[in-house]
């Protein structure tokens, strides 16, 4: 009987699933991370103005602030939005790297199941 047929059973479904899910998630999170890094300045400025209008509407019972106070609020809101975008980028980068690690581990496990002699030099 052939040596490869008598070998121990190989559990290939798990490494294939891990590698496939890791690859798919790395594509997904990589695309999200890329799109978030491409936020145009006009869109950011529009979000700042919208948040400023919402703040002014919420504080409608207070007197209208002066131009310097409005500019200070704009800068504060812009800083908050930038911090939020930075947190999202950091989270997406971590998710991307975790998915890539899952793909790598699944691929290595799959290779060790299919061709152990490639990695370990035994036959």
C-alpha atoms as one frame of an Amber mdcrd trajectory, in Angstrom:
protein
   0.000   0.000   0.000   1.177   3.501  -0.772   2.951   5.296   2.089   0.835
   8.453   1.713  -2.396   6.481   2.090  -1.291   4.960   5.398  -0.208   8.287
   6.843  -2.089   9.843   9.708  -5.326  11.591   8.758  -4.981  15.229   7.860
  -7.400  17.761   9.212  -7.474  20.280   6.415 -10.834  21.928   6.969  -9.693
  23.950   9.981  -6.543  25.497   8.444  -8.382  26.181   5.197 -11.170  27.908
   7.118  -8.723  29.920   9.253  -6.701  31.008   6.226  -9.810  31.860   4.200
 -11.444  33.873   6.966  -8.152  35.619   7.751  -7.605  36.526   4.111 -11.167
  37.786   3.676 -11.055  39.848   6.860  -7.665  41.280   5.966  -9.058  42.434
   2.608 -12.101  43.935   4.348 -10.192  45.729   7.102  -7.451  46.793   4.700
 -10.018  48.445   2.449 -11.686  50.155   5.415  -8.316  51.378   6.691  -7.372
  52.695   3.245 -10.692  54.516   2.789 -10.474  56.091   6.231  -6.992  57.412
   5.483  -8.353  59.126   2.358 -10.810  61.479   4.126 -10.811  64.686   2.056
 -10.239  68.039   3.729 -13.562  69.353   2.391 -15.452  66.509   4.056 -13.678
  67.142   7.345 -14.443  70.869   7.164 -18.083  70.088   6.387 -18.285  67.830
   9.451 -16.755  70.588  11.600 -19.333  73.125  10.394 -22.203  70.683  10.889
 -21.100  69.905  14.438 -20.695  73.622  15.147 -24.241  74.278  13.939 -25.552
  71.473  16.131 -23.698  72.913  19.132 -25.093  76.381  18.454 -28.609  75.004
  18.087 -28.255  73.099  21.345 -27.086  76.305  23.053 -29.828  78.435  21.473
 -30.833  79.940  24.829 -27.342  81.442  25.227 -26.253  84.624  23.445 -24.622
  84.211  20.037 -20.846  83.823  20.500 -18.372  86.169  18.870 -16.171  85.310
  15.903 -13.172  84.431  18.086 -15.231  82.065  20.214 -16.691  80.467  17.074
 -13.187  79.930  15.692 -12.063  78.414  19.013 -15.060  76.059  18.929 -14.228
  75.090  15.347 -10.683  74.201  16.358 -11.946  72.191  19.345 -14.435  70.300
  17.182 -11.777  69.698  14.524  -9.438  68.293  17.171 -12.178  65.983  18.460
 -12.940  64.762  14.940  -9.249  64.174  14.214  -8.878  62.242  17.474 -11.928
  60.135  16.581 -10.512  59.404  13.104  -7.132  58.507  14.618  -8.810  56.068
  17.041 -10.716  54.473  14.172  -7.531  54.179  12.080  -5.702  52.577  14.982
  -8.562  50.109  15.565  -8.772  49.195  11.875  -5.003  48.752  11.642  -5.125
  46.373  14.611  -8.002  44.428  13.070  -6.138  44.259   9.751  -2.976  42.946
  11.391  -4.927  40.385  13.446  -6.691  39.130  10.313  -3.382  38.968   8.472
  -1.894  36.980  11.345  -4.865  34.600  11.191  -4.268  34.129   7.487  -0.573
  33.499   8.061  -1.172  30.988  10.844  -3.805  29.173   8.816  -1.528  29.055
   5.780   1.414  27.751   7.827  -0.776  25.132   9.484  -2.108  24.108   6.084
   1.401  23.796   4.683   2.508  21.657   7.614  -0.448  19.346   7.026   0.029
  19.078   3.268   3.783  19.017   2.863   5.669  18.689   6.141   8.882  17.879
   4.270   8.873  21.363   2.725   9.143  22.942   6.146  10.858  20.325   8.245
  13.039  18.501   5.710  11.653  15.038   6.418  10.039  12.623   4.055
